[in-house]
Amino acid sequence: MAGKKIATGVVGGSGYSGGELLRLLLQHPAVEIAWVTSRGDKQLEKVHRNLWGSGLRFTTEEAAAPCDVVFLCMPSRESMTRAGQYVTQGSKVIDLGSDFRLKDSALFEQVYGAKHTSWDLVREAPYGATELHRDAIRSARLVANPGCFAYATILGLAPLVRAGLVDLDRIIVDALSGTSGAGAEPSVPTHHSEIGHSAFPYNVIGHRHTAEIEQELTGVAGAKATIHFTPYYAPFARGILSSCHGFLTRRASRADVLELYLEFYRGEYFVRILDMEKEQVSWQYLPYPSVASVAGSNFVHIGADVDEQRGRVVVFSALDNLGKGAAGSAIQNMNCMLGLPEETGLGGVGLHP
């Protein structure tokens, strides 16, 4: 692709993930945005006011010309009806939705309550956790981008399950999401008056990302992994903080766990392990990640601790649900598919304060 711009199209660009994707693509040195679609009669710069002056306009899919890469930012059960036409045109396709993530058809039907109409494409689409499936992504025509909760949790737990350091039947995950995870359409639970002074669990049993997490961690472990997952919404706009608890199968210290993580993610530009020493203070927080430190970035911050007395390890993983949890990882996968350095257009660190 050297010497010419990569023409990209975005299907469904009016939501938060679509807006973040456009923001990042505009600053990507190798990319040209060819078109952006949206259902309904909307003006792009009124929907995404941070893109005022960008010159981007919404168009229709019928008017969209073939291009090198197409990003699908669509609700569940819609990408399966669109991906094939773009693959057939010769585009590389990255689906930010959920239609191509699960590789068991019966499980997909159970989780999403629908039959899949493009199962041949599911079989060829790698799960887009770049750190785990890089080789498959490089040669793929279609990539299934991970869910935000799922990606944070998978990266947080993969080194432990690969090493057999935790009981695979008893992994407990509590994960907080910012309100942008609920999407751009207004809803009562994420209305500021409802959540501005609160936090609440939701979809406590059967959250769809549980199936993703179990699928991927079972693959990493080489044995069935069972995840007990509870999501929460909290009063911040962007970010995921996944708190992962495992019960040790053998003795280990915090230093042992951090060494394991540093080795597992050695060379991974976007995964940062917080291996700082714990100070002897009454209020300990610096060794653990915060959502604010990764906001606006494609980075994942991971911290860990071990309760040696009770045989429990806890790992915290933080990422931006719109960045590494959606648009950022989609661009990282695009870079991987096209042979570009994965950090191209994504090098910016999180905002502070």
N, C-alpha and C positions, 0 to 999 in steps of 0.2 A: 504493500500500500504506500510505500515511500514515493514522494513526489506528487501525490494527488490527495485531495481531501476525501475522506470517507463520508459518503452520503448516508444520512440516517433519517429514519422516519419514526414517529411516535404515535401509536394508536391509543387514543384515550388520554389526552394530555391535560385534562382539566382538573384532575385530582391532585392531592398533595404529592404523591410519588411522581406523577407526571411532571408537576411543576419543579420538583427537585431535580429530576432527570434533565429537564431543559436548562436549568441553571448550571448544572455541571457540564452538559454538552457544549454550552456556549463558551466555556473556558477551556475546552479540550483542544489542544493545538492541531490535532489531525482530523478534526471532524467538521462537517458542514451539516446543519439541520436542513433537510430537504422539505419536510412537511410535518405538521402536527394536526391530528384530528381530534374532534370532540363531538359528542352527540348534542343535539340542540343548537340553538342560535346563540352563541356566546362570543364575546370579544376576549381574546387571550390576555391582553394587558389589564383588563378589568378583573379577570379571575386570578391572575398571578401578577399582583401589582409590583412585586420586586423586579419584574421583567419589563417594566415600562421603558420604552426606547429601544428595545431589542429588535424591533421590526418583525417579530414573529406573528403569524396570524393562523387561526384555526382554518382547516379545510375539511373536506369530506374524504372518506376512504375511496370513493369512486374517482375522485380527482387526483389521488395520490399516485405518482409515478414510481416504478420500481427503483429501489435503492439498495445500497450495500448491506445495511443493517436495519432491522425493524425491531423496535421495542413495543411489546404489548402490555399496556397498563389497564387491565380490564378486570371486571368482577369475575368470580368463580363461574365456571361453565360457559363463559363467552370466548375465552382464548382458544378453546378446542375447535371452535367453528371458524377461526380466522388464521391460525398459524399455518395450516397447510398451503393456503394460497400464496403466502409470502415465501415459504420454503420452495415451492414450485417455481416461483419467479427467480430463484437464485439468491435470495436475501439470507443473510445470517439472522436468526430470530432469537430474541431473548424475551421470555415471558416472565413479567414481574408478578403475574397472578399465580393461582394455585393449581391450574389444570394439568400440569405435566410433572408435578413433584412426586406423587405416590406411584410406585411401580407395581402394585398389586391391584388388579381391577376390582376384585370384591371389596377390598378395603376402601378404594376410591368411592365406590357406590355407597358403602356404609357411611363414610364421613361426609360426603357431599350430596347424597340423596339423588344421584343422577347417574345414568349410564354415560360412559365416555364415548364420543363419536370419532375420535382420532387415536385409537389405541396403538396403531402402528408407529405414530410419532412419539408416544410416551416411551415406547421401548428403546428408541434411539436417543432420547433427550437425556443427557446427564443432569444430575442434581447439581445446581450451580454453586455449591460451596467450593470455591476455587482452591482453598487450602487442602481439600481432601480429594478433589476430582480433576485436578489441573490437566492431566494428560488426555482425559476423555473430552474435556471442554475445548482443548486446542483444535480437535478435529471435528467438532460437532457442527451440525447445521442449525440445531435448536437446543437451547439451554433453558432449564427450569430454575429460575431464580428462587432462592430459599425464602421462606417466611421469616419475618423479623424476630419473633420470639424464638423460632426454631434455630435460626442461625446463631443467635447469642448463646443459646443453651448447648447446641452441638459443639461449638468451638470451646465452650467452657468445660465440657465433659470429655471430649475426645481423648485427650492424653490419659485420663484416669482409666477409661474403659479399655483402651488399647493395651495398657500395662497390666490389666487385670487387678487393679489396686482397690476396686470397690465392688461390693455385692451388686450384681446386675439386676437383681430382683427388687432392690430397695433404694432407688434413686429418687430423691424428692426435689422438686424444682418449684420455687416461688419466683415469679417474674413480674416486674412493674413495667408498665408502658405509659408513655406520654399520650395525651389525648389526640394527637394527630394520627395515632394508630387506628382510631375509629373512622378515619376518612373525613372528607371535606363536607359531607352533607350534615346538616344540623341534627342533633339528637338530644333527648332529655338527659341521659346519664352523663354526657360530656359537655353539657351546657355549663358555662362558667359558674353560674349560681348554684349548680348542683355539685360540682366537683372542686370548685375553687378552695374549699375548706375541708375536703374529704378525700378518701381513697376507698375503692371498693373492688372486691373480687367479682369475676363474671365468668360464665361458661366453665364453671368449676369442674364439671364432669364432661369429658368428651370434647374439649377444645381441639379444633382440627390440627393445630400444630403439634399436638402430642404424637399423632401418627407419623408425621415427618421426623420428629426427634427420634422416635423409636426405630424407624427405618434406617436412619443414617448411623445411629450409635450401634445398632445391631451389626451393621456392615463393618464398622470400625473394630468392634470387639470380636467379631467372628462367632458370636453367640447372642441369644435373645436378650435384649435389654428392655426392662420395663421402667417407664418413667411415670411418676406421680406428679402431674403438672397442674399448677394453679396460677392463672394470670390475674393481674390487677390493673386497673387504671388509677393513675395518680395525677395530682395537679401540676404537671409541667407539660410543655407542648411536644418536645422531641426527646426520644431516647428510650432504651430498654435497659433495665438492670435485672439480670438473671442470677438468682441465688440458688446454687446447686449443692445439695447435701448428699454425700455418699458415706457408706459405712465400710471401713477399711477391712480388707481381707488379710492384711499383714501389717505389722508395725511400720509407721512412717512418720517423719517429722515434717514441719512446714518447709524446712530447707530441702528435704528429699522431694517434696511435691513441686516446689519451684524449679528445682533442677530438671525434673521430668518435663515440665512445661517449656522451659527454655530450650531444651533439646528438641522437643516435638515441633516447636514453632521456629526453630533456627532458620533464618533466611526469609521468613515471612514478613514482608515489609509492613503489612497492615495490622499485625497482631503484636501488641506490646504487653509484656509480662511485668507486673509491678513487683519486682523482687527486692524492694528496699527493706532494710532492716526495721524491725519493730522497736520503737522507742519505749522506754519504761515510763509511760504516762497513763493517767487515769482514763483519758478519753482517746481511744485508739481508732484512727480512721484513715490515715495517710496510705497504708499498704493496700487499701481496697479501692476499686474504681468508683467513679461517679459519672452520671449521665452528662453532666455539664461539660466535663473534660473532653468528651468525644462529639459534642453537638456540632453539626455542620461538617463532619469529616467522614472518611471511610475507615477510620481506625477502630479497633477493638481493644479495650483495656481489660486485662484479666488479673485478678488478685486471688490469693488463696490463704487458707489457714487450716490448722489441724488441732483438733481437741484430742490430744494423745490419751488423756484419762478415759474418755468415752469411746475412742476409736472412730471418730467422725471427722471427715474432711469436708470443708465448705469452700466452694469456688464461686467467685463473683465475676460476671462477664458483663461489660457495658458497651453498647454501641448506639449509634443514632439510627432509629427505626426507618427514617427516610433516607439515610446515607448508606452505611454498610448493610442495613437491613432492607434496602430496596434499590434506590437509584445508583448509589455508589457501587454496590456489588455488581449491578447490571453492567455498569461501564467497565469495571474490572474484568468481568467475563468477556465483554466485547474486546477489550484489549488482548486478552488471552487468546480468543478465537482468531484474531487478526495478526497475531505475532508481534504485537506492540509490548513494550514494557508495561507491566500491569499497573504501575503507579501513574502512568501518563494521564494528566488532567485531574489527578486525584490526590496529589501530594499534600494538600493543605491540612494542617493539624486542627484540632478542635478549638472552639472559641473559649476564651477565659478573660474576664468573668463572663 
